[in-house]
Amino acid sequence: MNLRDLHYLVSLAEHRHFGRAAEACFVSQPTLSTQIKKLEDELGVPLVERTPRKVLLTDVGREIAHRAREVLNEIDQIKGIARRTIDPESGTVRLGIFPTLGPYLLPHVVPMVRERFPRLELLLVEEKTENVLHRLREGKLDAGILALPLHDDSLHTEFLFEEPFLLAVPQSHPLAKHPQLKLNDLSDQNLLLLEDGHCLRDQALEVCHMAGAGEKSGFRATSLETLRQMVAANVGITLLPTLAVKPPVAQAPNLHLVEFSGHPPSRRIAMAWRKSSAMGAFLKQLADIFKNLPRDLLDPHSACASPAKRRRMA
């Protein structure tokens, strides 16, 4: 048994197809199939159930593949320790982030990361929260930028910042006349929301529950940009995170932003990584960069100002 054979088994478990697993491992299909058979002979148990259309792992095959993945992750950790001993600020970090935050946060943070760690290779993966968590647990990501709470004891979470929400309404909407809103001003409103699977949908539903508001039926958006355009088209109103309305994002025509008074509804953002990660100390340094965003970026009041006023404030 060697690490290469374990890698083949893990790839087969992921792809459930000999051809695709072999392609992912950069070997021929007969080579991968032969090595899997040798591994089965060595262990004395069948790992794979071969069917005409797909590959199924046996119960023991799934368990061994799970253990093999953990072994390969530990090997990556060992290599990472060695690399960072030689050069603590080099190497690769695989960072996951969810789609209602990534496009609006990363343009502000990535230049700061490159300036602080010029030799670091930052590989960014944009996925919904559940997929980021799954890849993080599987060792396919080193860290994730996620909204709290996470409810996972295997992960360390480092709080980064709190991002307020704004209400986005068409220019002609009655709420557009308000300089500020209280939550109960939404009590008779139905909001446009994202489809299931987006953490922002869950956060918006929580705000609706606190305000006594509802969800507009018959429509669920696949992205924040769709929500933004639907508001501009007079379809309804919605909640937008502050970063999603800050430059360089262009504001849609016929869209008016209203801030909430007092402590506004918000989402809390954190960086998470496995408690067992050998990169913990370095990831803490990386998280510190995300914590030091320019204060104006998270200020909902400046986002509601007119373009002329924003230029004067700048």
Buried (B, 14 or more C-beta within 10 A) or exposed (E): EEEEBBBBBBBBBBBBBBEBBBBBBEBEBEEBBEBBEEBBEEEEEEBBEEEEEEBEBBEEBEEBBEEBBBEBBEEBBEEBEEEBEEEEEEBEBBBBBBBBBBBBBBBBBEEBBEEBBEEBEBEEBBBBBEBBBBBBBBBBBBBBBBBBEBEBEEBBBBEBBBBBBBBBBBEEBEBBEBEBBEBEBBEEBBBBBBEEEBBBBBBBBEBBEEBEBBBBEEBBBEBBBBBBBBBBEEBBBBBBBBBBBBEEBEBBEBBBBBBBEEEBBBBBBBBBBBEBBBBBEBBEEBBEBBEEBEEEBBBBBBBBBEEEEBEEEE
